[in-house]
């Protein structure tokens, strides 16, 4: 740049480079004072002072200052100023030559910033960063390296990097480096590998080493990036030991086990699984794909399924394997045995496949079902015996009750015969009335026999939704036969809001009959005799049936064994009635209990769930 100023500081010459830097044309600049046109306001006083000093021969001829270009961009200019004088020695012009340093200064600032950033990155790197020259001499040693090796940077800079290596690497390192510089053969540089290093205290530890190469100032330098992998190695050793122990544990299991990684590759097969899947031969190996293994199980007929369903079974099984959920299925094998196959995905996507021979379990299960069926049959017979026992105890009363309507039927029919034999016209209108009464008495006897037959018939146990109040009424009609003749006052309080419940109708009637008959027996020696039957809701999902009397009450000693079998206070009782009642109620998911009533008597309470 070349600019010429007169004694007042006005521009008299402005070369093309000045135009380019400032953005002003020569015409725009000529005649303007330099500091008014181009110098920033804050630097004008200083610029004018320098100019005056030049006129007085007191100023240095070099300095740096800013120009404000036409587009308001600041440019940093390095100036060299000289004064042109007349013959008398007075200054005529001031000539300035300048160099625009803006881009250079920006580049230098960027370099400084990048250098600072690089130094910061190296200093804070989680890896140790060490720089050496082509002779192996350490030139830099970051903070992580200090912590990792136990040396301060000043202790190792200038030393050969072999001081950080155990033997034989330390003795051979210079040869490695010389061979690389000569042949270019890479063994670590640009490749990386796991080696060992040595700390200041002599401890040897594993590292992951990567080496980079750079040429600067016509010299080769090498940067090592080092990561301490002691913890990783320890974890790997721990994992290997854990895997070994797991393998030992799996080998002793009576359960077939296959372990797979997240990609479905088989990593372990225990002895029992090899025995169970022996027909697969070489296909059953570590490294096999589990899905392919499942396909071979089907193809080799290890699993004997219907041919028409085999493909569908395979699709379902493969879908289960890919599912994140635990799945299991029973398999009928080609030799006729049964197996239970299970797959379970772990949280990290690994698969655990289990297989167990359940042939004996199937046999035992079948035997158990047969045993339970026989037990139900025996229990039904026991309940039947209980009902027959109750009818045996009621035999005299039933005979008396049946005798009354049958005797009435005979008397009415005999009366009809006499009237018809007499032939008297006046007697004939009475015949239909007598026949009607005979029919009523026959119906009465038939109802008693029908109730009795339904009650004592063994039949199969069958539960269905039933009206609780209706079941209670039917049971009481049978249980209370003859009660009025014995002077027993009977009251029934059946709540309207009692819901229907799932039950075996005959069995629940058996419970009610037993409880009512026990109350009748308990009142034999009482002057005032009363029995109350009550139903009500016991809660949102339960109904309650109560049978109470005003008898002599409940002896505490008897109460302890009240519902145990063959425990009775009756002279001719078998002691199975209340035991059967408890069995029936508990089978229905309910409860039964007895409590003394204040003033005398006992109340039996049966609670049944609405949903059986």
Secondary structure as UniProt FT lines:
FT   STRAND          2..6
FT   TURN            7..8
FT   STRAND          10..14
FT   HELIX           16..22
FT   HELIX           26..29
FT   TURN            30..31
FT   HELIX           34..37
FT   HELIX           41..43
FT   HELIX           44..55
FT   TURN            56..57
FT   STRAND          62..68
FT   TURN            70..71
FT   STRAND          74..85
FT   TURN            87..88
FT   STRAND          91..100
FT   HELIX           102..124
FT   STRAND          128..133
FT   TURN            134..135
FT   STRAND          137..141
FT   HELIX           143..149
FT   HELIX           153..156
FT   TURN            157..158
FT   HELIX           161..164
FT   TURN            167..168
FT   HELIX           169..183
FT   TURN            190..191
FT   STRAND          193..198
FT   TURN            200..201
FT   STRAND          204..216
FT   TURN            217..218
FT   STRAND          219..228
FT   HELIX           230..251
FT   STRAND          256..260
FT   TURN            262..263
FT   STRAND          265..269
FT   HELIX           271..276
FT   HELIX           278..283
FT   TURN            286..287
FT   HELIX           290..299
FT   TURN            300..301
FT   HELIX           307..322
FT   STRAND          327..333
FT   TURN            334..335
FT   STRAND          338..345
FT   TURN            347..348
FT   STRAND          351..357
FT   HELIX           359..393
FT   HELIX           395..422
FT   HELIX           425..427
FT   HELIX           429..456
FT   STRAND          464..466
FT   HELIX           468..479
FT   TURN            480..487
FT   STRAND          489..494
FT   TURN            496..497
FT   STRAND          501..503
FT   HELIX           505..522
FT   TURN            523..525
FT   STRAND          530..539
FT   TURN            540..541
FT   STRAND          542..549
FT   HELIX           556..560
FT   TURN            561..563
FT   TURN            565..566
FT   HELIX           577..587
FT   TURN            588..589
FT   STRAND          591..596
FT   TURN            598..599
FT   STRAND          602..609
//
